[in-house]
Amino acid sequence: MRQTDEQQRDEYEEEMVMFLERDQLVADRRQPLPPANIGSRAEAALWTLRIFVLIVGAMVIYTFCAKL
């Protein structure tokens, strides 16, 4: 079975990572990743989850302060 050029390139890059020194590996891993391509429904769900976490966090802080 023949590998595609992209698969060969990925294997080559992974193989080269094994030969990097620690600081080179850290520099390689610090490169930012592009944003994920997600649908509008998933993005809305993530924003809803963020808002939920903020509300629950505020409730926990309020409850803690009210009991003092």
PDB file with SEQRES, HELIX, SHEET and CRYST1 records, atoms N, CA, C and O in Angstrom:
SEQRES   1 A   68  MET ARG GLN THR ASP GLU GLN GLN ARG ASP GLU TYR GLU          
SEQRES   2 A   68  GLU GLU MET VAL MET PHE LEU GLU ARG ASP GLN LEU VAL          
SEQRES   3 A   68  ALA ASP ARG ARG GLN PRO LEU PRO PRO ALA ASN ILE GLY          
SEQRES   4 A   68  SER ARG ALA GLU ALA ALA LEU TRP THR LEU ARG ILE PHE          
SEQRES   5 A   68  VAL LEU ILE VAL GLY ALA MET VAL ILE TYR THR PHE CYS          
SEQRES   6 A   68  ALA LYS LEU                                                  
HELIX    1 AA1 ASP A    5  VAL A   17  1                                  13    
HELIX    2 AA2 ARG A   22  ARG A   29  1                                   8    
HELIX    3 AA3 SER A   40  ALA A   66  1                                  27    
CRYST1    1.000    1.000    1.000  90.00  90.00  90.00 P 1           1          
ATOM      1  N   MET A   1       0.831  -1.171   0.000  1.00  0.00           N  
ATOM      2  CA  MET A   1       0.000   0.000   0.000  1.00  0.00           C  
ATOM      3  C   MET A   1       0.884   1.245   0.000  1.00  0.00           C  
ATOM      4  O   MET A   1       1.792   1.357   0.824  1.00  0.00           O  
ATOM      5  N   ARG A   2       0.635   2.166  -0.899  1.00  0.00           N  
ATOM      6  CA  ARG A   2       1.454   3.366  -1.049  1.00  0.00           C  
ATOM      7  C   ARG A   2       0.959   4.467  -0.121  1.00  0.00           C  
ATOM      8  O   ARG A   2      -0.240   4.728  -0.026  1.00  0.00           O  
ATOM      9  N   GLN A   3       1.909   5.111   0.563  1.00  0.00           N  
ATOM     10  CA  GLN A   3       1.566   6.212   1.454  1.00  0.00           C  
ATOM     11  C   GLN A   3       1.480   7.511   0.669  1.00  0.00           C  
ATOM     12  O   GLN A   3       2.167   7.697  -0.335  1.00  0.00           O  
ATOM     13  N   THR A   4       0.642   8.385   1.138  1.00  0.00           N  
ATOM     14  CA  THR A   4       0.546   9.683   0.491  1.00  0.00           C  
ATOM     15  C   THR A   4       1.734  10.541   0.919  1.00  0.00           C  
ATOM     16  O   THR A   4       2.428  10.225   1.885  1.00  0.00           O  
ATOM     17  N   ASP A   5       1.953  11.619   0.193  1.00  0.00           N  
ATOM     18  CA  ASP A   5       3.059  12.528   0.524  1.00  0.00           C  
ATOM     19  C   ASP A   5       2.883  13.122   1.912  1.00  0.00           C  
ATOM     20  O   ASP A   5       3.861  13.301   2.637  1.00  0.00           O  
ATOM     21  N   GLU A   6       1.657  13.428   2.285  1.00  0.00           N  
ATOM     22  CA  GLU A   6       1.400  14.025   3.601  1.00  0.00           C  
ATOM     23  C   GLU A   6       1.731  13.030   4.712  1.00  0.00           C  
ATOM     24  O   GLU A   6       2.316  13.414   5.725  1.00  0.00           O  
ATOM     25  N   GLN A   7       1.368  11.767   4.538  1.00  0.00           N  
ATOM     26  CA  GLN A   7       1.688  10.752   5.540  1.00  0.00           C  
ATOM     27  C   GLN A   7       3.195  10.565   5.658  1.00  0.00           C  
ATOM     28  O   GLN A   7       3.720  10.416   6.762  1.00  0.00           O  
ATOM     29  N   GLN A   8       3.889  10.572   4.529  1.00  0.00           N  
ATOM     30  CA  GLN A   8       5.341  10.427   4.559  1.00  0.00           C  
ATOM     31  C   GLN A   8       5.982  11.616   5.264  1.00  0.00           C  
ATOM     32  O   GLN A   8       6.928  11.448   6.034  1.00  0.00           O  
ATOM     33  N   ARG A   9       5.466  12.827   5.000  1.00  0.00           N  
ATOM     34  CA  ARG A   9       6.008  14.031   5.624  1.00  0.00           C  
ATOM     35  C   ARG A   9       5.777  13.997   7.132  1.00  0.00           C  
ATOM     36  O   ARG A   9       6.665  14.361   7.903  1.00  0.00           O  
ATOM     37  N   ASP A  10       4.579  13.557   7.563  1.00  0.00           N  
ATOM     38  CA  ASP A  10       4.282  13.453   8.991  1.00  0.00           C  
ATOM     39  C   ASP A  10       5.208  12.461   9.675  1.00  0.00           C  
ATOM     40  O   ASP A  10       5.710  12.734  10.766  1.00  0.00           O  
ATOM     41  N   GLU A  11       5.437  11.321   9.052  1.00  0.00           N  
ATOM     42  CA  GLU A  11       6.349  10.321   9.624  1.00  0.00           C  
ATOM     43  C   GLU A  11       7.768  10.866   9.710  1.00  0.00           C  
ATOM     44  O   GLU A  11       8.468  10.631  10.695  1.00  0.00           O  
ATOM     45  N   TYR A  12       8.189  11.590   8.687  1.00  0.00           N  
ATOM     46  CA  TYR A  12       9.531  12.163   8.671  1.00  0.00           C  
ATOM     47  C   TYR A  12       9.681  13.188   9.798  1.00  0.00           C  
ATOM     48  O   TYR A  12      10.699  13.207  10.490  1.00  0.00           O  
ATOM     49  N   GLU A  13       8.662  14.045   9.981  1.00  0.00           N  
ATOM     50  CA  GLU A  13       8.726  15.047  11.035  1.00  0.00           C  
ATOM     51  C   GLU A  13       8.762  14.397  12.417  1.00  0.00           C  
ATOM     52  O   GLU A  13       9.515  14.833  13.287  1.00  0.00           O  
ATOM     53  N   GLU A  14       7.954  13.359  12.621  1.00  0.00           N  
ATOM     54  CA  GLU A  14       7.956  12.667  13.903  1.00  0.00           C  
ATOM     55  C   GLU A  14       9.313  11.996  14.153  1.00  0.00           C  
ATOM     56  O   GLU A  14       9.805  11.975  15.281  1.00  0.00           O  
ATOM     57  N   GLU A  15       9.894  11.464  13.113  1.00  0.00           N  
ATOM     58  CA  GLU A  15      11.202  10.824  13.239  1.00  0.00           C  
ATOM     59  C   GLU A  15      12.271  11.855  13.596  1.00  0.00           C  
ATOM     60  O   GLU A  15      13.163  11.577  14.397  1.00  0.00           O  
ATOM     61  N   MET A  16      12.181  13.035  13.005  1.00  0.00           N  
ATOM     62  CA  MET A  16      13.167  14.081  13.273  1.00  0.00           C  
ATOM     63  C   MET A  16      13.031  14.637  14.687  1.00  0.00           C  
ATOM     64  O   MET A  16      14.018  15.084  15.271  1.00  0.00           O  
ATOM     65  N   VAL A  17      11.822  14.614  15.242  1.00  0.00           N  
ATOM     66  CA  VAL A  17      11.604  15.114  16.596  1.00  0.00           C  
ATOM     67  C   VAL A  17      12.414  14.305  17.598  1.00  0.00           C  
ATOM     68  O   VAL A  17      12.880  14.851  18.598  1.00  0.00           O  
ATOM     69  N   MET A  18      12.589  13.012  17.343  1.00  0.00           N  
ATOM     70  CA  MET A  18      13.340  12.169  18.264  1.00  0.00           C  
ATOM     71  C   MET A  18      14.798  12.596  18.375  1.00  0.00           C  
ATOM     72  O   MET A  18      15.447  12.293  19.375  1.00  0.00           O  
ATOM     73  N   PHE A  19      15.324  13.288  17.377  1.00  0.00           N  
ATOM     74  CA  PHE A  19      16.723  13.686  17.382  1.00  0.00           C  
ATOM     75  C   PHE A  19      16.938  15.107  17.883  1.00  0.00           C  
ATOM     76  O   PHE A  19      18.077  15.569  17.946  1.00  0.00           O  
ATOM     77  N   LEU A  20      15.868  15.808  18.241  1.00  0.00           N  
ATOM     78  CA  LEU A  20      15.996  17.182  18.714  1.00  0.00           C  
ATOM     79  C   LEU A  20      16.483  17.212  20.157  1.00  0.00           C  
ATOM     80  O   LEU A  20      16.189  16.319  20.951  1.00  0.00           O  
ATOM     81  N   GLU A  21      17.230  18.256  20.472  1.00  0.00           N  
ATOM     82  CA  GLU A  21      17.606  18.475  21.859  1.00  0.00           C  
ATOM     83  C   GLU A  21      16.399  19.066  22.580  1.00  0.00           C  
ATOM     84  O   GLU A  21      15.434  19.498  21.950  1.00  0.00           O  
ATOM     85  N   ARG A  22      16.468  19.079  23.906  1.00  0.00           N  
ATOM     86  CA  ARG A  22      15.317  19.495  24.702  1.00  0.00           C  
ATOM     87  C   ARG A  22      14.852  20.913  24.344  1.00  0.00           C  
ATOM     88  O   ARG A  22      13.655  21.132  24.156  1.00  0.00           O  
ATOM     89  N   ASP A  23      15.768  21.870  24.249  1.00  0.00           N  
ATOM     90  CA  ASP A  23      15.353  23.242  23.950  1.00  0.00           C  
ATOM     91  C   ASP A  23      14.798  23.370  22.529  1.00  0.00           C  
ATOM     92  O   ASP A  23      13.911  24.185  22.276  1.00  0.00           O  
ATOM     93  N   GLN A  24      15.318  22.571  21.614  1.00  0.00           N  
ATOM     94  CA  GLN A  24      14.787  22.585  20.256  1.00  0.00           C  
ATOM     95  C   GLN A  24      13.370  22.015  20.220  1.00  0.00           C  
ATOM     96  O   GLN A  24      12.512  22.505  19.486  1.00  0.00           O  
ATOM     97  N   LEU A  25      13.139  20.978  21.018  1.00  0.00           N  
ATOM     98  CA  LEU A  25      11.817  20.368  21.079  1.00  0.00           C  
ATOM     99  C   LEU A  25      10.805  21.353  21.666  1.00  0.00           C  
ATOM    100  O   LEU A  25       9.681  21.464  21.178  1.00  0.00           O  
ATOM    101  N   VAL A  26      11.215  22.064  22.717  1.00  0.00           N  
ATOM    102  CA  VAL A  26      10.327  23.051  23.327  1.00  0.00           C  
ATOM    103  C   VAL A  26       9.997  24.148  22.321  1.00  0.00           C  
ATOM    104  O   VAL A  26       8.843  24.564  22.214  1.00  0.00           O  
ATOM    105  N   ALA A  27      10.991  24.612  21.590  1.00  0.00           N  
ATOM    106  CA  ALA A  27      10.762  25.653  20.590  1.00  0.00           C  
ATOM    107  C   ALA A  27       9.822  25.142  19.491  1.00  0.00           C  
ATOM    108  O   ALA A  27       8.984  25.891  18.989  1.00  0.00           O  
ATOM    109  N   ASP A  28       9.966  23.876  19.126  1.00  0.00           N  
ATOM    110  CA  ASP A  28       9.103  23.289  18.098  1.00  0.00           C  
ATOM    111  C   ASP A  28       7.665  23.193  18.595  1.00  0.00           C  
ATOM    112  O   ASP A  28       6.730  23.432  17.831  1.00  0.00           O  
ATOM    113  N   ARG A  29       7.482  22.849  19.853  1.00  0.00           N  
ATOM    114  CA  ARG A  29       6.137  22.667  20.414  1.00  0.00           C  
ATOM    115  C   ARG A  29       5.463  23.998  20.742  1.00  0.00           C  
ATOM    116  O   ARG A  29       4.250  24.024  20.945  1.00  0.00           O  
ATOM    117  N   ARG A  30       6.206  25.100  20.800  1.00  0.00           N  
ATOM    118  CA  ARG A  30       5.623  26.401  21.138  1.00  0.00           C  
ATOM    119  C   ARG A  30       4.939  27.069  19.957  1.00  0.00           C  
ATOM    120  O   ARG A  30       4.318  28.119  20.123  1.00  0.00           O  
ATOM    121  N   GLN A  31       5.033  26.500  18.798  1.00  0.00           N  
ATOM    122  CA  GLN A  31       4.380  27.090  17.638  1.00  0.00           C  
ATOM    123  C   GLN A  31       2.869  26.984  17.820  1.00  0.00           C  
ATOM    124  O   GLN A  31       2.351  25.901  18.091  1.00  0.00           O  
ATOM    125  N   PRO A  32       2.156  28.109  17.672  1.00  0.00           N  
ATOM    126  CA  PRO A  32       0.711  28.067  17.913  1.00  0.00           C  
ATOM    127  C   PRO A  32      -0.027  27.256  16.845  1.00  0.00           C  
ATOM    128  O   PRO A  32       0.367  27.206  15.680  1.00  0.00           O  
ATOM    129  N   LEU A  33      -1.094  26.636  17.287  1.00  0.00           N  
ATOM    130  CA  LEU A  33      -1.937  25.871  16.375  1.00  0.00           C  
ATOM    131  C   LEU A  33      -3.031  26.780  15.830  1.00  0.00           C  
ATOM    132  O   LEU A  33      -3.469  27.702  16.519  1.00  0.00           O  
ATOM    133  N   PRO A  34      -3.471  26.533  14.617  1.00  0.00           N  
ATOM    134  CA  PRO A  34      -4.582  27.336  14.090  1.00  0.00           C  
ATOM    135  C   PRO A  34      -5.870  26.959  14.811  1.00  0.00           C  
ATOM    136  O   PRO A  34      -5.982  25.856  15.347  1.00  0.00           O  
ATOM    137  N   PRO A  35      -6.843  27.866  14.829  1.00  0.00           N  
ATOM    138  CA  PRO A  35      -8.115  27.547  15.473  1.00  0.00           C  
ATOM    139  C   PRO A  35      -8.788  26.354  14.804  1.00  0.00           C  
ATOM    140  O   PRO A  35      -8.679  26.150  13.594  1.00  0.00           O  
ATOM    141  N   ALA A  36      -9.476  25.581  15.614  1.00  0.00           N  
ATOM    142  CA  ALA A  36     -10.174  24.413  15.094  1.00  0.00           C  
ATOM    143  C   ALA A  36     -11.369  24.842  14.250  1.00  0.00           C  
ATOM    144  O   ALA A  36     -12.042  25.825  14.561  1.00  0.00           O  
ATOM    145  N   ASN A  37     -11.617  24.115  13.209  1.00  0.00           N  
ATOM    146  CA  ASN A  37     -12.791  24.368  12.373  1.00  0.00           C  
ATOM    147  C   ASN A  37     -13.970  23.596  12.951  1.00  0.00           C  
ATOM    148  O   ASN A  37     -14.112  22.394  12.725  1.00  0.00           O  
ATOM    149  N   ILE A  38     -14.812  24.303  13.700  1.00  0.00           N  
ATOM    150  CA  ILE A  38     -15.979  23.665  14.292  1.00  0.00           C  
ATOM    151  C   ILE A  38     -17.233  24.350  13.772  1.00  0.00           C  
ATOM    152  O   ILE A  38     -17.192  25.478  13.282  1.00  0.00           O  
ATOM    153  N   GLY A  39     -18.316  23.660  13.888  1.00  0.00           N  
ATOM    154  CA  GLY A  39     -19.584  24.192  13.399  1.00  0.00           C  
ATOM    155  C   GLY A  39     -20.147  25.262  14.329  1.00  0.00           C  
ATOM    156  O   GLY A  39     -19.671  25.441  15.450  1.00  0.00           O  
ATOM    157  N   SER A  40     -21.144  25.953  13.858  1.00  0.00           N  
ATOM    158  CA  SER A  40     -21.749  27.031  14.647  1.00  0.00           C  
ATOM    159  C   SER A  40     -22.462  26.486  15.885  1.00  0.00           C  
ATOM    160  O   SER A  40     -22.485  27.143  16.926  1.00  0.00           O  
ATOM    161  N   ARG A  41     -23.044  25.291  15.777  1.00  0.00           N  
ATOM    162  CA  ARG A  41     -23.711  24.692  16.942  1.00  0.00           C  
ATOM    163  C   ARG A  41     -22.697  24.347  18.031  1.00  0.00           C  
ATOM    164  O   ARG A  41     -22.958  24.581  19.211  1.00  0.00           O  
ATOM    165  N   ALA A  42     -21.554  23.799  17.651  1.00  0.00           N  
ATOM    166  CA  ALA A  42     -20.524  23.467  18.633  1.00  0.00           C  
ATOM    167  C   ALA A  42     -19.959  24.735  19.263  1.00  0.00           C  
ATOM    168  O   ALA A  42     -19.685  24.770  20.463  1.00  0.00           O  
ATOM    169  N   GLU A  43     -19.786  25.767  18.456  1.00  0.00           N  
ATOM    170  CA  GLU A  43     -19.275  27.032  18.989  1.00  0.00           C  
ATOM    171  C   GLU A  43     -20.274  27.641  19.974  1.00  0.00           C  
ATOM    172  O   GLU A  43     -19.876  28.157  21.019  1.00  0.00           O  
ATOM    173  N   ALA A  44     -21.556  27.586  19.652  1.00  0.00           N  
ATOM    174  CA  ALA A  44     -22.591  28.085  20.566  1.00  0.00           C  
ATOM    175  C   ALA A  44     -22.605  27.278  21.857  1.00  0.00           C  
ATOM    176  O   ALA A  44     -22.771  27.839  22.940  1.00  0.00           O  
ATOM    177  N   ALA A  45     -22.432  25.968  21.748  1.00  0.00           N  
ATOM    178  CA  ALA A  45     -22.402  25.118  22.942  1.00  0.00           C  
ATOM    179  C   ALA A  45     -21.205  25.465  23.823  1.00  0.00           C  
ATOM    180  O   ALA A  45     -21.326  25.482  25.048  1.00  0.00           O  
ATOM    181  N   LEU A  46     -20.060  25.740  23.218  1.00  0.00           N  
ATOM    182  CA  LEU A  46     -18.878  26.104  24.004  1.00  0.00           C  
ATOM    183  C   LEU A  46     -19.071  27.448  24.702  1.00  0.00           C  
ATOM    184  O   LEU A  46     -18.664  27.611  25.853  1.00  0.00           O  
ATOM    185  N   TRP A  47     -19.689  28.412  24.017  1.00  0.00           N  
ATOM    186  CA  TRP A  47     -19.962  29.711  24.655  1.00  0.00           C  
ATOM    187  C   TRP A  47     -20.960  29.546  25.796  1.00  0.00           C  
ATOM    188  O   TRP A  47     -20.829  30.195  26.834  1.00  0.00           O  
ATOM    189  N   THR A  48     -21.951  28.686  25.612  1.00  0.00           N  
ATOM    190  CA  THR A  48     -22.915  28.415  26.680  1.00  0.00           C  
ATOM    191  C   THR A  48     -22.218  27.798  27.877  1.00  0.00           C  
ATOM    192  O   THR A  48     -22.511  28.152  29.019  1.00  0.00           O  
ATOM    193  N   LEU A  49     -21.310  26.890  27.629  1.00  0.00           N  
ATOM    194  CA  LEU A  49     -20.555  26.257  28.706  1.00  0.00           C  
ATOM    195  C   LEU A  49     -19.693  27.276  29.439  1.00  0.00           C  
ATOM    196  O   LEU A  49     -19.607  27.230  30.666  1.00  0.00           O  
ATOM    197  N   ARG A  50     -19.056  28.190  28.724  1.00  0.00           N  
ATOM    198  CA  ARG A  50     -18.250  29.234  29.357  1.00  0.00           C  
ATOM    199  C   ARG A  50     -19.102  30.100  30.274  1.00  0.00           C  
ATOM    200  O   ARG A  50     -18.709  30.395  31.403  1.00  0.00           O  
ATOM    201  N   ILE A  51     -20.265  30.506  29.785  1.00  0.00           N  
ATOM    202  CA  ILE A  51     -21.160  31.342  30.587  1.00  0.00           C  
ATOM    203  C   ILE A  51     -21.640  30.586  31.817  1.00  0.00           C  
ATOM    204  O   ILE A  51     -21.707  31.150  32.909  1.00  0.00           O  
ATOM    205  N   PHE A  52     -21.973  29.311  31.644  1.00  0.00           N  
ATOM    206  CA  PHE A  52     -22.393  28.472  32.765  1.00  0.00           C  
ATOM    207  C   PHE A  52     -21.304  28.397  33.828  1.00  0.00           C  
ATOM    208  O   PHE A  52     -21.592  28.522  35.018  1.00  0.00           O  
ATOM    209  N   VAL A  53     -20.070  28.197  33.416  1.00  0.00           N  
ATOM    210  CA  VAL A  53     -18.955  28.103  34.361  1.00  0.00           C  
ATOM    211  C   VAL A  53     -18.787  29.419  35.115  1.00  0.00           C  
ATOM    212  O   VAL A  53     -18.539  29.409  36.321  1.00  0.00           O  
ATOM    213  N   LEU A  54     -18.918  30.537  34.430  1.00  0.00           N  
ATOM    214  CA  LEU A  54     -18.812  31.836  35.106  1.00  0.00           C  
ATOM    215  C   LEU A  54     -19.928  32.026  36.127  1.00  0.00           C  
ATOM    216  O   LEU A  54     -19.674  32.513  37.229  1.00  0.00           O  
ATOM    217  N   ILE A  55     -21.154  31.651  35.782  1.00  0.00           N  
ATOM    218  CA  ILE A  55     -22.279  31.796  36.706  1.00  0.00           C  
ATOM    219  C   ILE A  55     -22.095  30.902  37.926  1.00  0.00           C  
ATOM    220  O   ILE A  55     -22.286  31.347  39.058  1.00  0.00           O  
ATOM    221  N   VAL A  56     -21.727  29.650  37.701  1.00  0.00           N  
ATOM    222  CA  VAL A  56     -21.533  28.725  38.825  1.00  0.00           C  
ATOM    223  C   VAL A  56     -20.361  29.191  39.692  1.00  0.00           C  
ATOM    224  O   VAL A  56     -20.422  29.097  40.918  1.00  0.00           O  
ATOM    225  N   GLY A  57     -19.301  29.688  39.066  1.00  0.00           N  
ATOM    226  CA  GLY A  57     -18.173  30.212  39.837  1.00  0.00           C  
ATOM    227  C   GLY A  57     -18.590  31.383  40.701  1.00  0.00           C  
ATOM    228  O   GLY A  57     -18.176  31.474  41.857  1.00  0.00           O  
ATOM    229  N   ALA A  58     -19.409  32.289  40.162  1.00  0.00           N  
ATOM    230  CA  ALA A  58     -19.903  33.419  40.942  1.00  0.00           C  
ATOM    231  C   ALA A  58     -20.778  32.929  42.095  1.00  0.00           C  
ATOM    232  O   ALA A  58     -20.715  33.479  43.194  1.00  0.00           O  
ATOM    233  N   MET A  59     -21.588  31.905  41.857  1.00  0.00           N  
ATOM    234  CA  MET A  59     -22.422  31.356  42.921  1.00  0.00           C  
ATOM    235  C   MET A  59     -21.583  30.743  44.041  1.00  0.00           C  
ATOM    236  O   MET A  59     -21.909  30.902  45.217  1.00  0.00           O  
ATOM    237  N   VAL A  60     -20.525  30.057  43.690  1.00  0.00           N  
ATOM    238  CA  VAL A  60     -19.651  29.450  44.700  1.00  0.00           C  
ATOM    239  C   VAL A  60     -18.968  30.537  45.511  1.00  0.00           C  
ATOM    240  O   VAL A  60     -18.894  30.434  46.736  1.00  0.00           O  
ATOM    241  N   ILE A  61     -18.468  31.573  44.859  1.00  0.00           N  
ATOM    242  CA  ILE A  61     -17.808  32.661  45.591  1.00  0.00           C  
ATOM    243  C   ILE A  61     -18.796  33.368  46.508  1.00  0.00           C  
ATOM    244  O   ILE A  61     -18.472  33.679  47.654  1.00  0.00           O  
ATOM    245  N   TYR A  62     -20.009  33.625  46.000  1.00  0.00           N  
ATOM    246  CA  TYR A  62     -21.032  34.276  46.833  1.00  0.00           C  
ATOM    247  C   TYR A  62     -21.365  33.411  48.048  1.00  0.00           C  
ATOM    248  O   TYR A  62     -21.446  33.927  49.163  1.00  0.00           O  
ATOM    249  N   THR A  63     -21.559  32.116  47.854  1.00  0.00           N  
ATOM    250  CA  THR A  63     -21.899  31.224  48.952  1.00  0.00           C  
ATOM    251  C   THR A  63     -20.779  31.195  49.974  1.00  0.00           C  
ATOM    252  O   THR A  63     -21.037  31.209  51.178  1.00  0.00           O  
ATOM    253  N   PHE A  64     -19.550  31.155  49.514  1.00  0.00           N  
ATOM    254  CA  PHE A  64     -18.406  31.131  50.431  1.00  0.00           C  
ATOM    255  C   PHE A  64     -18.361  32.409  51.258  1.00  0.00           C  
ATOM    256  O   PHE A  64     -18.163  32.367  52.473  1.00  0.00           O  
ATOM    257  N   CYS A  65     -18.550  33.562  50.582  1.00  0.00           N  
ATOM    258  CA  CYS A  65     -18.498  34.849  51.286  1.00  0.00           C  
ATOM    259  C   CYS A  65     -19.691  35.027  52.227  1.00  0.00           C  
ATOM    260  O   CYS A  65     -19.548  35.639  53.285  1.00  0.00           O  
ATOM    261  N   ALA A  66     -20.852  34.509  51.867  1.00  0.00           N  
ATOM    262  CA  ALA A  66     -22.048  34.655  52.706  1.00  0.00           C  
ATOM    263  C   ALA A  66     -21.939  33.846  53.996  1.00  0.00           C  
ATOM    264  O   ALA A  66     -22.547  34.207  55.003  1.00  0.00           O  
ATOM    265  N   LYS A  67     -21.181  32.770  53.976  1.00  0.00           N  
ATOM    266  CA  LYS A  67     -21.045  31.918  55.160  1.00  0.00           C  
ATOM    267  C   LYS A  67     -19.997  32.444  56.143  1.00  0.00           C  
ATOM    268  O   LYS A  67     -19.903  31.945  57.264  1.00  0.00           O  
ATOM    269  N   LEU A  68     -19.217  33.433  55.744  1.00  0.00           N  
ATOM    270  CA  LEU A  68     -18.189  33.967  56.653  1.00  0.00           C  
ATOM    271  C   LEU A  68     -18.768  34.810  57.692  1.00  0.00           C  
ATOM    272  O   LEU A  68     -18.043  35.336  58.536  1.00  0.00           O  
TER     273      LEU A  68                                                      
END                                                                             
